[in-house]
Amino acid sequence: MTARIVERAALRFTPAGLPVLDVSLRHESEASQPGSVRKLAFEIRGRAIGAVTEVLQRAELGVEFSFAGFLGSQRNGRGIVFHIQTIV
């Protein structure tokens, strides 16, 4: 997914000592539908754990990156979180 980092929380650590960084990502693109083009724009919560947090901490807000990862539910079961595994 390509997205811009629009917000970044403070770095925190798991009980095992792994760094965790929560961010808000803004995605904008266009998708083709039969007979039209649809504009997509949304924000999604992202979470990085481990070494990838170092890259996210240094990244400039507003710059577009390509992220790879997976979708998971939040701990409270409301909404989804994009778990960031790599950044290009």
PDB file of N, CA, C and O in Angstrom:
ATOM      1  N   MET A   1       0.852  -1.165   0.000  1.00  0.00           N
ATOM      2  CA  MET A   1       0.000   0.000   0.000  1.00  0.00           C
ATOM      3  C   MET A   1       0.902   1.234   0.000  1.00  0.00           C
ATOM      4  O   MET A   1       1.889   1.291   0.734  1.00  0.00           O
ATOM      5  N   THR A   2       0.560   2.205  -0.818  1.00  0.00           N
ATOM      6  CA  THR A   2       1.260   3.484  -0.770  1.00  0.00           C
ATOM      7  C   THR A   2       0.448   4.430   0.108  1.00  0.00           C
ATOM      8  O   THR A   2      -0.779   4.478   0.021  1.00  0.00           O
ATOM      9  N   ALA A   3       1.140   5.171   0.944  1.00  0.00           N
ATOM     10  CA  ALA A   3       0.453   6.082   1.860  1.00  0.00           C
ATOM     11  C   ALA A   3       1.451   7.093   2.406  1.00  0.00           C
ATOM     12  O   ALA A   3       2.666   6.911   2.328  1.00  0.00           O
ATOM     13  N   ARG A   4       0.898   8.158   2.958  1.00  0.00           N
ATOM     14  CA  ARG A   4       1.698   9.189   3.621  1.00  0.00           C
ATOM     15  C   ARG A   4       1.501   9.040   5.131  1.00  0.00           C
ATOM     16  O   ARG A   4       0.400   8.749   5.598  1.00  0.00           O
ATOM     17  N   ILE A   5       2.568   9.242   5.873  1.00  0.00           N
ATOM     18  CA  ILE A   5       2.467   9.241   7.332  1.00  0.00           C
ATOM     19  C   ILE A   5       1.966  10.623   7.738  1.00  0.00           C
ATOM     20  O   ILE A   5       2.641  11.624   7.496  1.00  0.00           O
ATOM     21  N   VAL A   6       0.793  10.684   8.349  1.00  0.00           N
ATOM     22  CA  VAL A   6       0.218  11.978   8.722  1.00  0.00           C
ATOM     23  C   VAL A   6       0.291  12.246  10.223  1.00  0.00           C
ATOM     24  O   VAL A   6       0.148  13.386  10.664  1.00  0.00           O
ATOM     25  N   GLU A   7       0.512  11.202  10.994  1.00  0.00           N
ATOM     26  CA  GLU A   7       0.607  11.380  12.446  1.00  0.00           C
ATOM     27  C   GLU A   7       1.442  10.239  13.013  1.00  0.00           C
ATOM     28  O   GLU A   7       1.398   9.112  12.520  1.00  0.00           O
ATOM     29  N   ARG A   8       2.202  10.552  14.057  1.00  0.00           N
ATOM     30  CA  ARG A   8       3.064   9.534  14.657  1.00  0.00           C
ATOM     31  C   ARG A   8       2.978   9.672  16.176  1.00  0.00           C
ATOM     32  O   ARG A   8       3.149  10.766  16.715  1.00  0.00           O
ATOM     33  N   ALA A   9       2.715   8.570  16.857  1.00  0.00           N
ATOM     34  CA  ALA A   9       2.649   8.571  18.321  1.00  0.00           C
ATOM     35  C   ALA A   9       4.059   8.418  18.893  1.00  0.00           C
ATOM     36  O   ALA A   9       5.021   8.211  18.154  1.00  0.00           O
ATOM     37  N   ALA A  10       4.164   8.519  20.189  1.00  0.00           N
ATOM     38  CA  ALA A  10       5.445   8.327  20.865  1.00  0.00           C
ATOM     39  C   ALA A  10       5.833   6.850  20.833  1.00  0.00           C
ATOM     40  O   ALA A  10       4.977   5.969  20.917  1.00  0.00           O
ATOM     41  N   LEU A  11       7.115   6.599  20.711  1.00  0.00           N
ATOM     42  CA  LEU A  11       7.635   5.235  20.721  1.00  0.00           C
ATOM     43  C   LEU A  11       7.376   4.618  22.084  1.00  0.00           C
ATOM     44  O   LEU A  11       7.572   5.263  23.115  1.00  0.00           O
ATOM     45  N   ARG A  12       6.937   3.371  22.085  1.00  0.00           N
ATOM     46  CA  ARG A  12       6.719   2.651  23.341  1.00  0.00           C
ATOM     47  C   ARG A  12       7.341   1.264  23.204  1.00  0.00           C
ATOM     48  O   ARG A  12       7.845   0.914  22.137  1.00  0.00           O
ATOM     49  N   PHE A  13       7.309   0.491  24.251  1.00  0.00           N
ATOM     50  CA  PHE A  13       7.937  -0.826  24.240  1.00  0.00           C
ATOM     51  C   PHE A  13       6.990  -1.880  24.802  1.00  0.00           C
ATOM     52  O   PHE A  13       6.226  -1.617  25.731  1.00  0.00           O
ATOM     53  N   THR A  14       7.055  -3.086  24.219  1.00  0.00           N
ATOM     54  CA  THR A  14       6.270  -4.208  24.721  1.00  0.00           C
ATOM     55  C   THR A  14       6.895  -4.699  26.020  1.00  0.00           C
ATOM     56  O   THR A  14       8.029  -4.329  26.325  1.00  0.00           O
ATOM     57  N   PRO A  15       6.188  -5.525  26.799  1.00  0.00           N
ATOM     58  CA  PRO A  15       6.790  -6.095  28.007  1.00  0.00           C
ATOM     59  C   PRO A  15       8.087  -6.877  27.712  1.00  0.00           C
ATOM     60  O   PRO A  15       8.948  -7.014  28.581  1.00  0.00           O
ATOM     61  N   ALA A  16       8.208  -7.385  26.473  1.00  0.00           N
ATOM     62  CA  ALA A  16       9.415  -8.129  26.077  1.00  0.00           C
ATOM     63  C   ALA A  16      10.536  -7.192  25.625  1.00  0.00           C
ATOM     64  O   ALA A  16      11.633  -7.649  25.305  1.00  0.00           O
ATOM     65  N   GLY A  17      10.264  -5.879  25.595  1.00  0.00           N
ATOM     66  CA  GLY A  17      11.287  -4.909  25.230  1.00  0.00           C
ATOM     67  C   GLY A  17      11.351  -4.549  23.760  1.00  0.00           C
ATOM     68  O   GLY A  17      12.278  -3.854  23.346  1.00  0.00           O
ATOM     69  N   LEU A  18      10.385  -5.003  22.946  1.00  0.00           N
ATOM     70  CA  LEU A  18      10.365  -4.653  21.524  1.00  0.00           C
ATOM     71  C   LEU A  18       9.772  -3.257  21.325  1.00  0.00           C
ATOM     72  O   LEU A  18       8.774  -2.917  21.961  1.00  0.00           O
ATOM     73  N   PRO A  19      10.374  -2.444  20.452  1.00  0.00           N
ATOM     74  CA  PRO A  19       9.812  -1.119  20.189  1.00  0.00           C
ATOM     75  C   PRO A  19       8.522  -1.223  19.368  1.00  0.00           C
ATOM     76  O   PRO A  19       8.412  -2.061  18.472  1.00  0.00           O
ATOM     77  N   VAL A  20       7.555  -0.366  19.684  1.00  0.00           N
ATOM     78  CA  VAL A  20       6.267  -0.316  18.986  1.00  0.00           C
ATOM     79  C   VAL A  20       5.993   1.136  18.634  1.00  0.00           C
ATOM     80  O   VAL A  20       6.161   2.028  19.466  1.00  0.00           O
ATOM     81  N   LEU A  21       5.568   1.371  17.391  1.00  0.00           N
ATOM     82  CA  LEU A  21       5.240   2.731  16.971  1.00  0.00           C
ATOM     83  C   LEU A  21       3.916   2.718  16.228  1.00  0.00           C
ATOM     84  O   LEU A  21       3.754   1.995  15.245  1.00  0.00           O
ATOM     85  N   ASP A  22       2.967   3.524  16.702  1.00  0.00           N
ATOM     86  CA  ASP A  22       1.667   3.671  16.050  1.00  0.00           C
ATOM     87  C   ASP A  22       1.683   4.933  15.192  1.00  0.00           C
ATOM     88  O   ASP A  22       2.200   5.972  15.601  1.00  0.00           O
ATOM     89  N   VAL A  23       1.108   4.824  13.995  1.00  0.00           N
ATOM     90  CA  VAL A  23       1.042   5.940  13.054  1.00  0.00           C
ATOM     91  C   VAL A  23      -0.341   5.997  12.430  1.00  0.00           C
ATOM     92  O   VAL A  23      -1.102   5.031  12.490  1.00  0.00           O
ATOM     93  N   SER A  24      -0.660   7.132  11.834  1.00  0.00           N
ATOM     94  CA  SER A  24      -1.836   7.265  10.986  1.00  0.00           C
ATOM     95  C   SER A  24      -1.335   7.421   9.563  1.00  0.00           C
ATOM     96  O   SER A  24      -0.455   8.237   9.289  1.00  0.00           O
ATOM     97  N   LEU A  25      -1.905   6.628   8.652  1.00  0.00           N
ATOM     98  CA  LEU A  25      -1.502   6.636   7.250  1.00  0.00           C
ATOM     99  C   LEU A  25      -2.645   7.164   6.393  1.00  0.00           C
ATOM    100  O   LEU A  25      -3.806   6.830   6.630  1.00  0.00           O
ATOM    101  N   ARG A  26      -2.324   7.979   5.408  1.00  0.00           N
ATOM    102  CA  ARG A  26      -3.311   8.538   4.463  1.00  0.00           C
ATOM    103  C   ARG A  26      -3.016   7.991   3.085  1.00  0.00           C
ATOM    104  O   ARG A  26      -1.932   8.205   2.543  1.00  0.00           O
ATOM    105  N   HIS A  27      -3.991   7.276   2.509  1.00  0.00           N
ATOM    106  CA  HIS A  27      -3.864   6.700   1.168  1.00  0.00           C
ATOM    107  C   HIS A  27      -4.792   7.438   0.213  1.00  0.00           C
ATOM    108  O   HIS A  27      -5.941   7.725   0.550  1.00  0.00           O
ATOM    109  N   GLU A  28      -4.284   7.747  -0.994  1.00  0.00           N
ATOM    110  CA  GLU A  28      -5.097   8.345  -2.056  1.00  0.00           C
ATOM    111  C   GLU A  28      -4.712   7.684  -3.371  1.00  0.00           C
ATOM    112  O   GLU A  28      -3.531   7.578  -3.703  1.00  0.00           O
ATOM    113  N   SER A  29      -5.723   7.237  -4.118  1.00  0.00           N
ATOM    114  CA  SER A  29      -5.474   6.621  -5.426  1.00  0.00           C
ATOM    115  C   SER A  29      -6.763   6.632  -6.235  1.00  0.00           C
ATOM    116  O   SER A  29      -7.782   7.167  -5.798  1.00  0.00           O
ATOM    117  N   GLU A  30      -6.706   6.034  -7.423  1.00  0.00           N
ATOM    118  CA  GLU A  30      -7.877   5.871  -8.274  1.00  0.00           C
ATOM    119  C   GLU A  30      -7.999   4.397  -8.646  1.00  0.00           C
ATOM    120  O   GLU A  30      -6.999   3.707  -8.843  1.00  0.00           O
ATOM    121  N   ALA A  31      -9.229   3.932  -8.738  1.00  0.00           N
ATOM    122  CA  ALA A  31      -9.503   2.548  -9.129  1.00  0.00           C
ATOM    123  C   ALA A  31     -10.511   2.557 -10.271  1.00  0.00           C
ATOM    124  O   ALA A  31     -11.468   3.331 -10.264  1.00  0.00           O
ATOM    125  N   SER A  32     -10.287   1.701 -11.235  1.00  0.00           N
ATOM    126  CA  SER A  32     -11.204   1.606 -12.375  1.00  0.00           C
ATOM    127  C   SER A  32     -12.377   0.713 -12.036  1.00  0.00           C
ATOM    128  O   SER A  32     -12.222  -0.372 -11.477  1.00  0.00           O
ATOM    129  N   GLN A  33     -13.560   1.202 -12.392  1.00  0.00           N
ATOM    130  CA  GLN A  33     -14.786   0.429 -12.300  1.00  0.00           C
ATOM    131  C   GLN A  33     -15.380   0.417 -13.693  1.00  0.00           C
ATOM    132  O   GLN A  33     -15.063   1.294 -14.497  1.00  0.00           O
ATOM    133  N   PRO A  34     -16.227  -0.542 -14.004  1.00  0.00           N
ATOM    134  CA  PRO A  34     -16.843  -0.538 -15.333  1.00  0.00           C
ATOM    135  C   PRO A  34     -17.541   0.801 -15.607  1.00  0.00           C
ATOM    136  O   PRO A  34     -18.517   1.151 -14.944  1.00  0.00           O
ATOM    137  N   GLY A  35     -17.030   1.531 -16.582  1.00  0.00           N
ATOM    138  CA  GLY A  35     -17.641   2.787 -16.985  1.00  0.00           C
ATOM    139  C   GLY A  35     -17.199   4.022 -16.221  1.00  0.00           C
ATOM    140  O   GLY A  35     -17.645   5.125 -16.536  1.00  0.00           O
ATOM    141  N   SER A  36     -16.338   3.869 -15.232  1.00  0.00           N
ATOM    142  CA  SER A  36     -15.922   5.055 -14.478  1.00  0.00           C
ATOM    143  C   SER A  36     -14.625   4.793 -13.715  1.00  0.00           C
ATOM    144  O   SER A  36     -14.139   3.667 -13.614  1.00  0.00           O
ATOM    145  N   VAL A  37     -14.097   5.886 -13.189  1.00  0.00           N
ATOM    146  CA  VAL A  37     -12.922   5.821 -12.329  1.00  0.00           C
ATOM    147  C   VAL A  37     -13.339   6.314 -10.950  1.00  0.00           C
ATOM    148  O   VAL A  37     -13.978   7.358 -10.821  1.00  0.00           O
ATOM    149  N   ARG A  38     -12.979   5.573  -9.945  1.00  0.00           N
ATOM    150  CA  ARG A  38     -13.360   5.935  -8.581  1.00  0.00           C
ATOM    151  C   ARG A  38     -12.133   6.424  -7.822  1.00  0.00           C
ATOM    152  O   ARG A  38     -11.085   5.779  -7.838  1.00  0.00           O
ATOM    153  N   LYS A  39     -12.271   7.562  -7.161  1.00  0.00           N
ATOM    154  CA  LYS A  39     -11.187   8.099  -6.338  1.00  0.00           C
ATOM    155  C   LYS A  39     -11.280   7.498  -4.935  1.00  0.00           C
ATOM    156  O   LYS A  39     -12.347   7.469  -4.323  1.00  0.00           O
ATOM    157  N   LEU A  40     -10.162   7.032  -4.454  1.00  0.00           N
ATOM    158  CA  LEU A  40     -10.094   6.466  -3.116  1.00  0.00           C
ATOM    159  C   LEU A  40      -9.258   7.375  -2.224  1.00  0.00           C
ATOM    160  O   LEU A  40      -8.184   7.828  -2.619  1.00  0.00           O
ATOM    161  N   ALA A  41      -9.741   7.630  -1.056  1.00  0.00           N
ATOM    162  CA  ALA A  41      -9.004   8.426  -0.074  1.00  0.00           C
ATOM    163  C   ALA A  41      -9.464   7.987   1.311  1.00  0.00           C
ATOM    164  O   ALA A  41     -10.650   8.056   1.634  1.00  0.00           O
ATOM    165  N   PHE A  42      -8.514   7.535   2.122  1.00  0.00           N
ATOM    166  CA  PHE A  42      -8.867   7.107   3.471  1.00  0.00           C
ATOM    167  C   PHE A  42      -7.648   7.174   4.374  1.00  0.00           C
ATOM    168  O   PHE A  42      -6.508   7.201   3.911  1.00  0.00           O
ATOM    169  N   GLU A  43      -7.914   7.201   5.677  1.00  0.00           N
ATOM    170  CA  GLU A  43      -6.864   7.100   6.686  1.00  0.00           C
ATOM    171  C   GLU A  43      -7.032   5.786   7.407  1.00  0.00           C
ATOM    172  O   GLU A  43      -8.151   5.326   7.635  1.00  0.00           O
ATOM    173  N   ILE A  44      -5.909   5.181   7.765  1.00  0.00           N
ATOM    174  CA  ILE A  44      -5.926   3.916   8.481  1.00  0.00           C
ATOM    175  C   ILE A  44      -4.842   3.961   9.551  1.00  0.00           C
ATOM    176  O   ILE A  44      -3.791   4.573   9.365  1.00  0.00           O
ATOM    177  N   ARG A  45      -5.110   3.316  10.650  1.00  0.00           N
ATOM    178  CA  ARG A  45      -4.106   3.228  11.711  1.00  0.00           C
ATOM    179  C   ARG A  45      -3.073   2.184  11.324  1.00  0.00           C
ATOM    180  O   ARG A  45      -3.412   1.123  10.799  1.00  0.00           O
ATOM    181  N   GLY A  46      -1.819   2.492  11.585  1.00  0.00           N
ATOM    182  CA  GLY A  46      -0.740   1.565  11.309  1.00  0.00           C
ATOM    183  C   GLY A  46       0.061   1.310  12.567  1.00  0.00           C
ATOM    184  O   GLY A  46       0.146   2.163  13.450  1.00  0.00           O
ATOM    185  N   ARG A  47       0.654   0.114  12.642  1.00  0.00           N
ATOM    186  CA  ARG A  47       1.475  -0.235  13.799  1.00  0.00           C
ATOM    187  C   ARG A  47       2.701  -0.988  13.315  1.00  0.00           C
ATOM    188  O   ARG A  47       2.603  -1.911  12.506  1.00  0.00           O
ATOM    189  N   ALA A  48       3.847  -0.583  13.817  1.00  0.00           N
ATOM    190  CA  ALA A  48       5.103  -1.258  13.496  1.00  0.00           C
ATOM    191  C   ALA A  48       5.717  -1.769  14.793  1.00  0.00           C
ATOM    192  O   ALA A  48       5.674  -1.103  15.828  1.00  0.00           O
ATOM    193  N   ILE A  49       6.288  -2.965  14.710  1.00  0.00           N
ATOM    194  CA  ILE A  49       6.948  -3.561  15.864  1.00  0.00           C
ATOM    195  C   ILE A  49       8.336  -4.017  15.429  1.00  0.00           C
ATOM    196  O   ILE A  49       8.492  -4.631  14.374  1.00  0.00           O
ATOM    197  N   GLY A  50       9.328  -3.719  16.234  1.00  0.00           N
ATOM    198  CA  GLY A  50      10.683  -4.173  15.941  1.00  0.00           C
ATOM    199  C   GLY A  50      11.485  -3.146  15.148  1.00  0.00           C
ATOM    200  O   GLY A  50      11.289  -1.940  15.292  1.00  0.00           O
ATOM    201  N   ALA A  51      12.396  -3.648  14.307  1.00  0.00           N
ATOM    202  CA  ALA A  51      13.360  -2.803  13.596  1.00  0.00           C
ATOM    203  C   ALA A  51      12.719  -1.773  12.671  1.00  0.00           C
ATOM    204  O   ALA A  51      13.279  -0.694  12.476  1.00  0.00           O
ATOM    205  N   VAL A  52      11.567  -2.080  12.101  1.00  0.00           N
ATOM    206  CA  VAL A  52      10.920  -1.137  11.171  1.00  0.00           C
ATOM    207  C   VAL A  52      10.511   0.161  11.870  1.00  0.00           C
ATOM    208  O   VAL A  52      10.284   1.170  11.202  1.00  0.00           O
ATOM    209  N   THR A  53      10.414   0.152  13.190  1.00  0.00           N
ATOM    210  CA  THR A  53      10.065   1.382  13.915  1.00  0.00           C
ATOM    211  C   THR A  53      11.141   2.455  13.743  1.00  0.00           C
ATOM    212  O   THR A  53      10.832   3.646  13.754  1.00  0.00           O
ATOM    213  N   GLU A  54      12.403   2.043  13.584  1.00  0.00           N
ATOM    214  CA  GLU A  54      13.494   3.009  13.396  1.00  0.00           C
ATOM    215  C   GLU A  54      13.293   3.825  12.125  1.00  0.00           C
ATOM    216  O   GLU A  54      13.500   5.039  12.117  1.00  0.00           O
ATOM    217  N   VAL A  55      12.887   3.150  11.048  1.00  0.00           N
ATOM    218  CA  VAL A  55      12.640   3.837   9.774  1.00  0.00           C
ATOM    219  C   VAL A  55      11.465   4.790   9.922  1.00  0.00           C
ATOM    220  O   VAL A  55      11.527   5.924   9.447  1.00  0.00           O
ATOM    221  N   LEU A  56      10.397   4.349  10.573  1.00  0.00           N
ATOM    222  CA  LEU A  56       9.217   5.196  10.762  1.00  0.00           C
ATOM    223  C   LEU A  56       9.515   6.416  11.620  1.00  0.00           C
ATOM    224  O   LEU A  56       8.968   7.491  11.376  1.00  0.00           O
ATOM    225  N   GLN A  57      10.367   6.264  12.610  1.00  0.00           N
ATOM    226  CA  GLN A  57      10.712   7.402  13.467  1.00  0.00           C
ATOM    227  C   GLN A  57      11.454   8.479  12.694  1.00  0.00           C
ATOM    228  O   GLN A  57      11.249   9.668  12.939  1.00  0.00           O
ATOM    229  N   ARG A  58      12.315   8.079  11.763  1.00  0.00           N
ATOM    230  CA  ARG A  58      13.113   9.035  10.991  1.00  0.00           C
ATOM    231  C   ARG A  58      12.350   9.600   9.793  1.00  0.00           C
ATOM    232  O   ARG A  58      12.737  10.636   9.252  1.00  0.00           O
ATOM    233  N   ALA A  59      11.275   8.938   9.372  1.00  0.00           N
ATOM    234  CA  ALA A  59      10.535   9.356   8.182  1.00  0.00           C
ATOM    235  C   ALA A  59       9.874  10.712   8.394  1.00  0.00           C
ATOM    236  O   ALA A  59       9.335  11.003   9.462  1.00  0.00           O
ATOM    237  N   GLU A  60       9.930  11.529   7.352  1.00  0.00           N
ATOM    238  CA  GLU A  60       9.292  12.844   7.391  1.00  0.00           C
ATOM    239  C   GLU A  60       7.788  12.692   7.239  1.00  0.00           C
ATOM    240  O   GLU A  60       7.322  11.918   6.403  1.00  0.00           O
ATOM    241  N   LEU A  61       7.031  13.423   8.039  1.00  0.00           N
ATOM    242  CA  LEU A  61       5.575  13.399   7.899  1.00  0.00           C
ATOM    243  C   LEU A  61       5.189  13.972   6.537  1.00  0.00           C
ATOM    244  O   LEU A  61       5.794  14.938   6.073  1.00  0.00           O
ATOM    245  N   GLY A  62       4.177  13.373   5.895  1.00  0.00           N
ATOM    246  CA  GLY A  62       3.683  13.863   4.618  1.00  0.00           C
ATOM    247  C   GLY A  62       4.350  13.266   3.403  1.00  0.00           C
ATOM    248  O   GLY A  62       3.868  13.457   2.287  1.00  0.00           O
ATOM    249  N   VAL A  63       5.452  12.544   3.584  1.00  0.00           N
ATOM    250  CA  VAL A  63       6.151  11.914   2.462  1.00  0.00           C
ATOM    251  C   VAL A  63       5.511  10.546   2.184  1.00  0.00           C
ATOM    252  O   VAL A  63       5.184   9.805   3.112  1.00  0.00           O
ATOM    253  N   GLU A  64       5.339  10.224   0.901  1.00  0.00           N
ATOM    254  CA  GLU A  64       4.703   8.959   0.533  1.00  0.00           C
ATOM    255  C   GLU A  64       5.709   7.816   0.528  1.00  0.00           C
ATOM    256  O   GLU A  64       6.826   7.953   0.028  1.00  0.00           O
ATOM    257  N   PHE A  65       5.292   6.682   1.096  1.00  0.00           N
ATOM    258  CA  PHE A  65       6.090   5.467   1.141  1.00  0.00           C
ATOM    259  C   PHE A  65       5.241   4.296   0.667  1.00  0.00           C
ATOM    260  O   PHE A  65       4.015   4.393   0.614  1.00  0.00           O
ATOM    261  N   SER A  66       5.889   3.197   0.324  1.00  0.00           N
ATOM    262  CA  SER A  66       5.201   1.940   0.035  1.00  0.00           C
ATOM    263  C   SER A  66       5.375   1.039   1.252  1.00  0.00           C
ATOM    264  O   SER A  66       6.496   0.761   1.679  1.00  0.00           O
ATOM    265  N   PHE A  67       4.270   0.596   1.793  1.00  0.00           N
ATOM    266  CA  PHE A  67       4.264  -0.249   2.986  1.00  0.00           C
ATOM    267  C   PHE A  67       3.793  -1.648   2.616  1.00  0.00           C
ATOM    268  O   PHE A  67       2.945  -1.811   1.738  1.00  0.00           O
ATOM    269  N   ALA A  68       4.341  -2.650   3.282  1.00  0.00           N
ATOM    270  CA  ALA A  68       3.861  -4.023   3.145  1.00  0.00           C
ATOM    271  C   ALA A  68       3.567  -4.537   4.543  1.00  0.00           C
ATOM    272  O   ALA A  68       4.280  -4.216   5.494  1.00  0.00           O
ATOM    273  N   GLY A  69       2.524  -5.330   4.663  1.00  0.00           N
ATOM    274  CA  GLY A  69       2.148  -5.868   5.956  1.00  0.00           C
ATOM    275  C   GLY A  69       0.835  -6.608   5.855  1.00  0.00           C
ATOM    276  O   GLY A  69       0.515  -7.195   4.821  1.00  0.00           O
ATOM    277  N   PHE A  70       0.076  -6.577   6.938  1.00  0.00           N
ATOM    278  CA  PHE A  70      -1.206  -7.281   6.966  1.00  0.00           C
ATOM    279  C   PHE A  70      -2.201  -6.505   7.818  1.00  0.00           C
ATOM    280  O   PHE A  70      -1.819  -5.666   8.633  1.00  0.00           O
ATOM    281  N   LEU A  71      -3.485  -6.800   7.614  1.00  0.00           N
ATOM    282  CA  LEU A  71      -4.552  -6.171   8.386  1.00  0.00           C
ATOM    283  C   LEU A  71      -4.924  -7.057   9.560  1.00  0.00           C
ATOM    284  O   LEU A  71      -4.992  -8.280   9.430  1.00  0.00           O
ATOM    285  N   GLY A  72      -5.162  -6.441  10.694  1.00  0.00           N
ATOM    286  CA  GLY A  72      -5.607  -7.161  11.883  1.00  0.00           C
ATOM    287  C   GLY A  72      -6.586  -6.299  12.652  1.00  0.00           C
ATOM    288  O   GLY A  72      -6.710  -5.101  12.397  1.00  0.00           O
ATOM    289  N   SER A  73      -7.282  -6.916  13.597  1.00  0.00           N
ATOM    290  CA  SER A  73      -8.235  -6.148  14.394  1.00  0.00           C
ATOM    291  C   SER A  73      -7.521  -5.514  15.577  1.00  0.00           C
ATOM    292  O   SER A  73      -6.475  -5.983  16.025  1.00  0.00           O
ATOM    293  N   GLN A  74      -8.115  -4.437  16.068  1.00  0.00           N
ATOM    294  CA  GLN A  74      -7.582  -3.788  17.260  1.00  0.00           C
ATOM    295  C   GLN A  74      -7.885  -4.659  18.469  1.00  0.00           C
ATOM    296  O   GLN A  74      -8.745  -5.538  18.413  1.00  0.00           O
ATOM    297  N   ARG A  75      -7.188  -4.414  19.539  1.00  0.00           N
ATOM    298  CA  ARG A  75      -7.387  -5.227  20.751  1.00  0.00           C
ATOM    299  C   ARG A  75      -8.830  -5.200  21.251  1.00  0.00           C
ATOM    300  O   ARG A  75      -9.337  -6.204  21.749  1.00  0.00           O
ATOM    301  N   ASN A  76      -9.485  -4.051  21.117  1.00  0.00           N
ATOM    302  CA  ASN A  76     -10.864  -3.939  21.607  1.00  0.00           C
ATOM    303  C   ASN A  76     -11.875  -4.477  20.591  1.00  0.00           C
ATOM    304  O   ASN A  76     -13.077  -4.470  20.857  1.00  0.00           O
ATOM    305  N   GLY A  77     -11.398  -4.947  19.422  1.00  0.00           N
ATOM    306  CA  GLY A  77     -12.284  -5.519  18.416  1.00  0.00           C
ATOM    307  C   GLY A  77     -12.999  -4.508  17.552  1.00  0.00           C
ATOM    308  O   GLY A  77     -13.812  -4.890  16.710  1.00  0.00           O
ATOM    309  N   ARG A  78     -12.722  -3.224  17.735  1.00  0.00           N
ATOM    310  CA  ARG A  78     -13.390  -2.177  16.957  1.00  0.00           C
ATOM    311  C   ARG A  78     -12.399  -1.582  15.974  1.00  0.00           C
ATOM    312  O   ARG A  78     -11.446  -0.914  16.375  1.00  0.00           O
ATOM    313  N   GLY A  79     -12.615  -1.816  14.717  1.00  0.00           N
ATOM    314  CA  GLY A  79     -11.750  -1.255  13.697  1.00  0.00           C
ATOM    315  C   GLY A  79     -10.600  -2.180  13.345  1.00  0.00           C
ATOM    316  O   GLY A  79     -10.448  -3.268  13.900  1.00  0.00           O
ATOM    317  N   ILE A  80      -9.789  -1.705  12.395  1.00  0.00           N
ATOM    318  CA  ILE A  80      -8.663  -2.495  11.925  1.00  0.00           C
ATOM    319  C   ILE A  80      -7.365  -1.712  12.058  1.00  0.00           C
ATOM    320  O   ILE A  80      -7.366  -0.483  12.140  1.00  0.00           O
ATOM    321  N   VAL A  81      -6.272  -2.440  12.079  1.00  0.00           N
ATOM    322  CA  VAL A  81      -4.935  -1.854  12.144  1.00  0.00           C
ATOM    323  C   VAL A  81      -4.103  -2.494  11.037  1.00  0.00           C
ATOM    324  O   VAL A  81      -4.142  -3.710  10.849  1.00  0.00           O
ATOM    325  N   PHE A  82      -3.353  -1.675  10.309  1.00  0.00           N
ATOM    326  CA  PHE A  82      -2.432  -2.173   9.294  1.00  0.00           C
ATOM    327  C   PHE A  82      -1.090  -2.408   9.983  1.00  0.00           C
ATOM    328  O   PHE A  82      -0.426  -1.457  10.396  1.00  0.00           O
ATOM    329  N   HIS A  83      -0.695  -3.659  10.106  1.00  0.00           N
ATOM    330  CA  HIS A  83       0.563  -4.025  10.755  1.00  0.00           C
ATOM    331  C   HIS A  83       1.679  -3.908   9.722  1.00  0.00           C
ATOM    332  O   HIS A  83       1.755  -4.705   8.787  1.00  0.00           O
ATOM    333  N   ILE A  84       2.533  -2.921   9.895  1.00  0.00           N
ATOM    334  CA  ILE A  84       3.589  -2.610   8.931  1.00  0.00           C
ATOM    335  C   ILE A  84       4.780  -3.534   9.170  1.00  0.00           C
ATOM    336  O   ILE A  84       5.339  -3.573  10.266  1.00  0.00           O
ATOM    337  N   GLN A  85       5.163  -4.284   8.122  1.00  0.00           N
ATOM    338  CA  GLN A  85       6.301  -5.190   8.232  1.00  0.00           C
ATOM    339  C   GLN A  85       7.518  -4.663   7.481  1.00  0.00           C
ATOM    340  O   GLN A  85       8.648  -4.864   7.926  1.00  0.00           O
ATOM    341  N   THR A  86       7.305  -3.986   6.341  1.00  0.00           N
ATOM    342  CA  THR A  86       8.421  -3.411   5.589  1.00  0.00           C
ATOM    343  C   THR A  86       8.002  -2.076   4.996  1.00  0.00           C
ATOM    344  O   THR A  86       6.821  -1.819   4.762  1.00  0.00           O
ATOM    345  N   ILE A  87       9.013  -1.224   4.758  1.00  0.00           N
ATOM    346  CA  ILE A  87       8.804   0.082   4.144  1.00  0.00           C
ATOM    347  C   ILE A  87       9.794   0.205   3.002  1.00  0.00           C
ATOM    348  O   ILE A  87      10.976  -0.102   3.151  1.00  0.00           O
ATOM    349  N   VAL A  88       9.294   0.661   1.853  1.00  0.00           N
ATOM    350  CA  VAL A  88      10.168   0.863   0.685  1.00  0.00           C
ATOM    351  C   VAL A  88      10.253   2.346   0.406  1.00  0.00           C
ATOM    352  O   VAL A  88      10.934   2.759  -0.532  1.00  0.00           O
TER     353      VAL A  88
END
